[in-house]
Amino acid sequence: MNELEIKTKTLRIDDSDCETVDELAEFLHLMEGTLKEVVGIGLLKLDDGDANIVDYVVRPDGVNKEILDVTVAADETAVREKLQTNTPVQWAVMKINGNRTNVFVSRPGRSLVFQGKMSTFGGPNDTDMNPGEPLAIIKDADIAANPKVAALFQDGTGPALGRRLLNQTTSYIACRWDYKTTPRKYLLGIEVEVRNPATGKTIKARPADWGPDAKTNRVADLSDFAASQLGLQTNDICEVTVPLPVGVVGLALLTPATGAIRPGLVQIALTQHQHYHGINEAHDPLFSQIKRYYADLKAVAGNEFTFESATGVPWSAVFVCWCLLQAGVTNDAFDFSKRHSVYINKAIQRALANPIGAFPALDAKTTSPEPGDLIHWNRSNGRITYEQAKTNADYDSHCVIVVDVGEDANGPCVHTIGGNEGNSVGLTRLPLNNGLLVPRSENPYISIVKMG
């Protein structure tokens, strides 16, 4: 079976289709009527002025099932209220009748749909699971309490639950669940929908475990029976639909494989820039947003991210880590820190262990940046090199997110977005030569962190 390749495309929207929100909604609905699925909106700065754009993917399998909801959402409170009933697509600044307006695009319903590679796991012959290995979702007590859960297992005692799964006759699944959004006890009581996008065949499966490891570049592990029912083999593409609890307002559920992080990270950085650039860190709404950066990271990475101040305290690393968190990267995978030099040191160590593994930091002199990558450089007239950064985690530096690679009137370049730039969220142009960053004498580049 050939892998289903889905690429994001961008289209400029004519001003005549954006004189009202209703006209914008009609334009997006017509797009989706041609089997295109809208995955983002925004405002792009072009030589002839700002232009509304839409990001979309072509879905020849007809995966799009729900009509878009397009609303004006002035602030985050309005977005969170909408998320009580809707699933997000994008919240961004657009021009409506020539005026900059916060527009929120979402879909009715509270479920998350994602696609990616799969594999199989569990059962007595799964030698990748040791005999004593437990399951993250299902515990022994859950089998006694829930007959539907008990039906997934062989009777009696023996090896731990992973090896006792009835992998040839039942349908179960492992994904990288976020327990803050879908608690373990909630997962015990639901089924998720798993679909083969190449054939349209769909089954239901019960959450059983957490996985697979992000390094596999897979998004789900299935029972052998579920894979067989869908006609899937290891590394084929599956689609998973996860119902969310009532009232959940989080934007992220799963940690995607590294290749799936790039588009989300770019969109998140662009949205932060659209909403907060030009606003001083000491003033709302940016001041409140910086406090949110700290609070969200403290919840997953501990007291290092206790908020001190938005002024006089560098928060650029907090900005980068928060954007990564929103894109689905976990603290375990990336080692979040409020100092760039600390998480870069860890990323260089990952690169030394496995240069094609998850989130390696590679030498900026020999590595081409791509959208979604991080670019790391010296600050305060520093001269730390990549070799020195391998063993040094204590120096001043800065890091930004690449949101575009291309060419403008001044030649090849990348555009980046970073926090704490001019006491705000800033956009920077960096020149390229033959795909590499042009070296500079002041605050030279150190590394590029690859996002897949």
C-alpha positions as CSV (number, residue, x, y, z in Angstrom):
1,M,0.0,0.0,0.0
2,N,1.3,3.4,-0.9
3,E,1.7,6.0,1.9
4,L,-1.0,8.7,1.7
5,E,0.9,12.0,1.1
6,I,-0.9,15.1,2.3
7,K,0.8,18.5,1.7
8,T,-0.4,21.9,3.0
9,K,-1.0,24.5,0.3
10,T,-1.6,28.2,0.6
11,L,-4.0,30.4,-1.4
12,R,-4.5,34.1,-1.4
13,I,-8.1,35.2,-0.9
14,D,-9.4,38.1,-3.0
15,D,-10.5,41.2,-1.1
16,S,-13.9,40.9,-2.6
17,D,-14.4,37.6,-0.8
18,C,-13.7,39.2,2.6
19,E,-16.0,42.3,2.7
20,T,-18.0,40.6,5.5
21,V,-17.4,37.5,7.7
22,D,-20.3,35.8,6.0
23,E,-18.6,36.2,2.6
24,L,-15.4,34.8,4.0
25,A,-17.3,31.8,5.4
26,E,-19.0,31.3,2.0
27,F,-15.6,31.3,0.3
28,L,-14.2,28.7,2.7
29,H,-17.3,26.5,2.4
30,L,-17.0,26.6,-1.4
31,M,-13.4,25.6,-1.1
32,E,-14.3,22.6,1.0
33,G,-17.0,21.7,-1.5
34,T,-14.2,20.8,-3.9
35,L,-12.7,18.2,-1.5
36,K,-10.2,20.7,0.0
37,E,-10.0,20.8,3.8
38,V,-9.2,24.2,5.4
39,V,-6.4,23.8,8.0
40,G,-5.5,27.4,8.7
41,I,-6.2,31.1,7.9
42,G,-4.1,34.2,8.4
43,L,-2.8,37.6,7.1
44,L,0.4,37.5,5.0
45,K,2.6,40.6,4.5
46,L,3.3,40.9,0.8
47,D,5.1,43.6,-1.3
48,D,1.7,45.0,-2.4
49,G,0.2,45.0,1.1
50,D,-1.3,42.6,3.6
51,A,-3.3,39.8,2.1
52,N,-5.7,37.2,3.6
53,I,-4.6,33.6,3.0
54,V,-6.0,30.2,3.6
55,D,-4.0,27.0,4.2
56,Y,-5.6,23.8,2.9
57,V,-5.0,20.2,2.1
58,V,-6.5,18.2,-0.7
59,R,-8.5,15.3,0.7
60,P,-9.4,13.0,-2.2
61,D,-10.7,10.4,0.3
62,G,-13.4,12.8,1.4
63,V,-12.3,12.9,5.0
64,N,-13.9,16.3,5.7
65,K,-17.2,15.7,7.3
66,E,-18.1,18.8,9.3
67,I,-19.0,22.3,8.0
68,L,-16.7,25.2,9.0
69,D,-17.8,27.8,11.6
70,V,-16.4,31.2,10.9
71,T,-16.8,33.8,13.7
72,V,-15.3,37.1,14.9
73,A,-13.5,36.4,18.2
74,A,-12.1,39.6,19.6
75,D,-10.1,38.0,22.4
76,E,-9.1,34.7,24.0
77,T,-12.1,34.6,26.2
78,A,-14.4,34.5,23.2
79,V,-12.3,31.7,21.6
80,R,-12.4,29.6,24.8
81,E,-16.2,30.0,25.0
82,K,-16.4,28.8,21.4
83,L,-14.2,25.8,22.2
84,Q,-16.8,24.6,24.7
85,T,-18.7,23.3,21.7
86,N,-16.3,23.5,18.7
87,T,-13.0,22.0,17.5
88,P,-10.4,24.6,16.5
89,V,-8.9,25.1,13.1
90,Q,-7.2,28.5,13.5
91,W,-7.5,31.8,15.3
92,A,-5.8,34.6,13.4
93,V,-5.9,38.2,12.3
94,M,-7.5,38.8,8.9
95,K,-8.8,41.8,7.0
96,I,-12.6,42.1,6.9
97,N,-13.8,45.1,4.8
98,G,-10.2,46.4,5.0
99,N,-10.1,46.3,8.8
100,R,-7.8,44.0,10.8
101,T,-10.1,41.6,12.6
102,N,-9.6,38.5,14.9
103,V,-11.3,35.6,13.1
104,F,-11.8,32.2,14.6
105,V,-12.4,29.2,12.3
106,S,-13.6,26.0,13.9
107,R,-15.8,23.0,13.4
108,P,-18.9,22.0,15.3
109,G,-18.3,19.0,17.6
110,R,-15.7,18.1,20.2
111,S,-13.4,15.6,18.6
112,L,-9.9,15.6,17.3
113,V,-9.0,14.0,14.0
114,F,-5.4,13.2,13.1
115,Q,-3.6,11.0,10.6
116,G,-0.2,9.3,10.6
117,K,1.7,6.0,10.4
118,M,0.6,3.0,12.6
119,S,2.0,-0.2,13.9
120,T,0.7,-3.1,16.1
121,F,1.4,-4.2,19.7
122,G,0.3,-6.4,22.5
123,G,-0.6,-10.1,23.0
124,P,1.4,-13.2,24.0
125,N,3.8,-13.0,21.0
126,D,4.8,-9.3,21.4
127,T,8.4,-9.7,22.3
128,D,8.9,-6.0,22.3
129,M,6.9,-6.0,25.6
130,N,8.6,-7.7,28.4
131,P,6.4,-10.2,30.4
132,G,6.2,-7.8,33.4
133,E,5.4,-4.7,31.4
134,P,2.1,-3.0,32.5
135,L,-0.3,-0.9,30.5
136,A,-0.5,2.9,31.0
137,I,-4.3,3.1,30.6
138,I,-5.7,-0.2,31.9
139,K,-4.9,-1.5,35.4
140,D,-5.9,-4.9,37.0
141,A,-8.6,-3.2,39.0
142,D,-10.2,-1.8,35.8
143,I,-10.7,-5.3,34.5
144,A,-12.8,-6.3,37.5
145,A,-14.8,-3.1,37.3
146,N,-15.5,-2.9,33.6
147,P,-16.7,-5.9,31.6
148,K,-16.0,-4.1,28.3
149,V,-12.4,-3.6,29.3
150,A,-12.2,-7.2,30.7
151,A,-13.2,-8.5,27.2
152,L,-9.8,-7.3,25.8
153,F,-7.9,-9.8,27.9
154,Q,-7.2,-13.5,28.4
155,D,-8.7,-15.0,31.5
156,G,-6.6,-16.0,34.5
157,T,-3.2,-14.9,35.6
158,G,0.2,-15.0,33.9
159,P,2.3,-12.2,32.4
160,A,1.4,-8.5,32.8
161,L,-1.5,-7.0,31.0
162,G,0.3,-6.1,27.8
163,R,1.1,-9.7,27.0
164,R,-2.4,-10.9,28.0
165,L,-4.2,-8.7,25.5
166,L,-6.4,-10.6,23.0
167,N,-4.5,-9.1,20.0
168,Q,-6.1,-11.5,17.5
169,T,-9.8,-11.0,18.4
170,T,-10.2,-7.5,19.9
171,S,-9.7,-3.9,18.8
172,Y,-7.6,-1.7,21.1
173,I,-5.2,1.3,20.5
174,A,-2.3,3.2,22.0
175,C,-1.7,6.9,21.3
176,R,0.3,9.6,23.0
177,W,-2.6,10.9,25.1
178,D,-2.5,14.1,27.1
179,Y,-4.0,13.2,30.5
180,K,-4.8,16.8,31.3
181,T,-7.2,16.8,28.4
182,T,-8.3,13.2,28.3
183,P,-7.7,11.8,31.8
184,R,-6.9,8.1,32.1
185,K,-10.3,7.3,33.7
186,Y,-12.1,9.1,30.8
187,L,-10.1,7.0,28.3
188,L,-11.3,3.8,30.0
189,G,-14.9,4.6,29.2
190,I,-14.7,5.6,25.5
191,E,-14.0,4.1,22.1
192,V,-12.1,5.9,19.4
193,E,-12.8,5.7,15.7
194,V,-9.9,4.3,13.5
195,R,-10.1,4.6,9.8
196,N,-8.1,3.4,6.8
197,P,-8.1,6.6,4.6
198,A,-7.1,4.6,1.5
199,T,-10.3,2.4,1.7
200,G,-12.7,4.3,3.9
201,K,-13.1,1.3,6.2
202,T,-13.7,2.3,9.9
203,I,-13.7,0.4,13.2
204,K,-14.0,1.3,16.9
205,A,-11.1,0.6,19.3
206,R,-10.6,1.0,23.0
207,P,-7.7,3.0,24.5
208,A,-5.3,0.5,26.2
209,D,-1.8,2.1,26.5
210,W,0.3,5.2,25.9
211,G,2.5,5.3,22.8
212,P,4.2,4.8,20.4
213,D,7.5,6.6,21.0
214,A,7.7,9.8,19.0
215,K,11.0,8.6,17.6
216,T,9.1,6.0,15.5
217,N,7.3,8.8,13.6
218,R,4.1,6.9,14.1
219,V,0.9,8.3,15.7
220,A,-0.8,5.0,16.8
221,D,-0.3,1.4,17.7
222,L,-3.2,-1.0,17.1
223,S,-4.1,-4.6,17.9
224,D,-3.3,-7.1,15.2
225,F,-7.1,-7.7,14.9
226,A,-7.9,-4.0,14.4
227,A,-5.1,-3.6,11.8
228,S,-6.4,-6.7,10.0
229,Q,-10.0,-5.4,9.9
230,L,-8.8,-2.2,8.4
231,G,-6.4,-3.8,5.9
232,L,-3.4,-2.0,7.5
233,Q,0.2,-3.1,7.8
234,T,3.0,-1.4,9.8
235,N,3.8,2.1,8.6
236,D,0.5,2.4,6.6
237,I,-1.5,5.6,7.3
238,C,-4.5,5.5,9.6
239,E,-6.9,8.2,10.8
240,V,-8.0,8.4,14.4
241,T,-11.0,10.4,15.7
242,V,-11.0,11.0,19.5
243,P,-14.1,12.3,21.2
244,L,-13.2,15.0,23.8
245,P,-14.8,15.4,27.2
246,V,-17.5,18.1,27.5
247,G,-16.1,21.4,28.5
248,V,-12.5,20.7,27.4
249,V,-10.9,23.9,25.9
250,G,-7.4,22.7,25.2
251,L,-6.1,23.0,21.7
252,A,-3.7,20.0,21.8
253,L,-4.4,16.4,22.6
254,L,-1.5,14.3,21.3
255,T,2.2,14.6,20.9
256,P,2.6,14.3,17.1
257,A,5.5,12.5,15.5
258,T,8.2,15.1,14.7
259,G,7.3,15.5,11.0
260,A,3.8,16.5,12.0
261,I,5.0,19.3,14.4
262,R,6.3,21.7,11.8
263,P,3.1,23.1,10.3
264,G,1.4,23.4,13.7
265,L,4.5,25.1,15.2
266,V,4.7,27.6,12.3
267,Q,1.0,28.5,12.7
268,I,1.3,28.9,16.4
269,A,4.2,31.3,16.1
270,L,2.5,33.3,13.3
271,T,-0.7,33.6,15.5
272,Q,1.3,34.8,18.5
273,H,3.0,37.4,16.2
274,Q,-0.3,38.5,14.6
275,H,-1.9,39.1,18.0
276,Y,1.0,40.6,20.0
277,H,3.7,42.2,17.8
278,G,4.1,45.8,18.5
279,I,2.6,45.5,22.0
280,N,5.0,46.2,24.9
281,E,5.6,43.3,27.3
282,A,4.6,45.5,30.2
283,H,1.1,46.1,28.7
284,D,-1.9,43.9,28.1
285,P,-2.8,41.8,26.3
286,L,0.8,40.7,25.9
287,F,1.6,41.0,29.6
288,S,-1.2,38.5,30.5
289,Q,-0.2,36.3,27.6
290,I,3.4,36.1,29.0
291,K,2.0,35.1,32.3
292,R,0.1,32.3,30.5
293,Y,3.3,31.1,28.8
294,Y,4.9,30.6,32.3
295,A,1.8,29.0,33.8
296,D,1.3,26.5,31.0
297,L,4.9,25.5,31.2
298,K,5.0,25.3,35.0
299,A,2.2,22.8,34.8
300,V,4.3,20.4,32.8
301,A,7.9,21.3,33.6
302,G,7.8,22.5,37.2
303,N,8.8,25.5,39.3
304,E,11.6,26.7,37.0
305,F,8.7,28.4,35.1
306,T,7.3,30.3,38.1
307,F,6.4,33.7,36.8
308,E,8.7,36.6,38.1
309,S,8.2,39.5,35.7
310,A,7.5,40.3,32.1
311,T,10.0,43.2,32.2
312,G,13.7,42.9,33.0
313,V,13.5,39.1,32.9
314,P,14.3,37.4,29.5
315,W,11.3,35.4,28.3
316,S,12.4,34.4,24.8
317,A,13.1,30.8,25.8
318,V,9.7,30.7,27.6
319,F,8.1,31.8,24.3
320,V,9.8,29.1,22.3
321,C,9.1,26.3,24.8
322,W,5.4,27.4,25.0
323,C,5.0,27.3,21.2
324,L,6.6,23.9,21.2
325,L,4.2,22.8,23.9
326,Q,1.2,24.0,22.0
327,A,2.4,22.1,18.9
328,G,2.4,18.9,20.9
329,V,6.0,18.6,22.0
330,T,6.4,17.1,25.6
331,N,8.8,18.1,28.3
332,D,10.2,14.6,28.3
333,A,11.0,14.8,24.6
334,F,12.5,18.3,24.6
335,D,13.7,19.2,28.1
336,F,12.0,22.7,28.4
337,S,14.0,25.4,30.1
338,K,13.7,29.2,30.5
339,R,17.3,29.4,29.2
340,H,18.1,28.6,25.6
341,S,21.6,27.4,26.4
342,V,20.2,24.6,28.6
343,Y,17.7,23.0,26.2
344,I,20.2,23.5,23.3
345,N,22.8,21.6,25.2
346,K,20.4,18.7,25.7
347,A,19.4,18.9,21.9
348,I,23.1,18.7,20.9
349,Q,23.5,15.6,23.1
350,R,20.6,14.1,21.3
351,A,22.2,14.9,18.0
352,L,25.4,13.3,19.0
353,A,23.5,10.1,20.1
354,N,21.3,10.1,17.0
355,P,21.5,12.9,14.4
356,I,18.2,11.8,12.8
357,G,16.4,11.3,16.1
358,A,13.9,13.6,17.7
359,F,14.8,17.3,17.9
360,P,18.6,17.2,17.3
361,A,20.5,20.5,17.4
362,L,23.0,20.6,14.5
363,D,25.8,22.9,13.6
364,A,24.3,26.1,12.0
365,K,27.4,26.4,9.7
366,T,26.4,23.2,7.8
367,T,22.7,22.9,8.4
368,S,19.9,24.4,6.2
369,P,16.9,25.8,8.1
370,E,13.4,24.7,7.2
371,P,10.0,26.0,8.3
372,G,9.4,24.9,11.9
373,D,13.1,24.6,12.8
374,L,14.7,26.6,15.6
375,I,17.7,28.9,15.0
376,H,20.0,29.5,17.9
377,W,22.5,32.3,18.2
378,N,24.8,34.2,20.6
379,R,23.6,37.2,22.5
380,S,25.4,39.9,24.5
381,N,28.3,39.8,22.0
382,G,29.0,36.2,22.8
383,R,31.3,34.0,20.8
384,I,30.2,30.5,21.8
385,T,30.7,28.0,19.0
386,Y,28.8,24.7,18.3
387,E,31.7,22.7,19.6
388,Q,31.7,24.7,22.9
389,A,27.9,24.4,23.2
390,K,28.3,20.7,23.4
391,T,29.7,20.9,26.9
392,N,28.4,24.4,27.9
393,A,24.9,25.2,29.1
394,D,25.5,28.5,30.7
395,Y,25.8,31.5,28.4
396,D,23.6,34.2,26.9
397,S,21.8,33.3,23.7
398,H,18.6,33.6,21.7
399,C,16.4,31.3,19.8
400,V,13.7,31.8,17.2
401,I,11.2,29.8,15.2
402,V,11.5,29.6,11.4
403,V,8.2,30.4,9.8
404,D,9.2,30.9,6.1
405,V,12.0,30.0,3.8
406,G,12.1,31.7,0.4
407,E,13.3,34.7,-1.5
408,D,12.3,38.4,-1.4
409,A,13.5,41.5,-3.2
410,N,16.8,41.3,-1.3
411,G,17.5,37.7,-2.1
412,P,17.1,34.2,-0.4
413,C,16.2,34.4,3.2
414,V,14.3,33.0,6.1
415,H,11.7,34.8,8.3
416,T,11.7,33.9,12.0
417,I,9.5,34.8,15.0
418,G,10.8,35.1,18.5
419,G,9.7,36.3,21.9
420,N,11.3,39.2,23.9
421,E,12.4,40.9,20.7
422,G,12.1,44.7,21.1
423,N,10.1,43.9,24.3
424,S,7.5,42.2,22.2
425,V,7.0,39.3,19.7
426,G,9.1,40.0,16.7
427,L,9.6,39.0,13.1
428,T,13.1,38.9,11.7
429,R,14.6,38.4,8.2
430,L,17.9,36.4,8.0
431,P,19.7,36.1,4.7
432,L,20.7,32.8,3.1
433,N,23.4,31.7,0.7
434,N,23.1,28.3,-1.0
435,G,20.5,27.3,1.6
436,L,22.7,28.1,4.6
437,L,22.6,31.1,7.0
438,V,25.0,33.8,6.0
439,P,27.6,33.9,8.8
440,R,27.8,37.1,10.8
441,S,30.4,38.5,13.1
442,E,28.0,40.0,15.7
443,N,26.2,37.3,17.8
444,P,27.1,34.5,15.4
445,Y,24.8,31.5,14.9
446,I,25.4,28.4,16.9
447,S,22.9,25.7,16.0
448,I,19.7,24.7,14.2
449,V,17.2,22.4,16.0
450,K,15.5,20.2,13.5
451,M,11.8,19.4,14.0
452,G,11.7,16.3,11.9
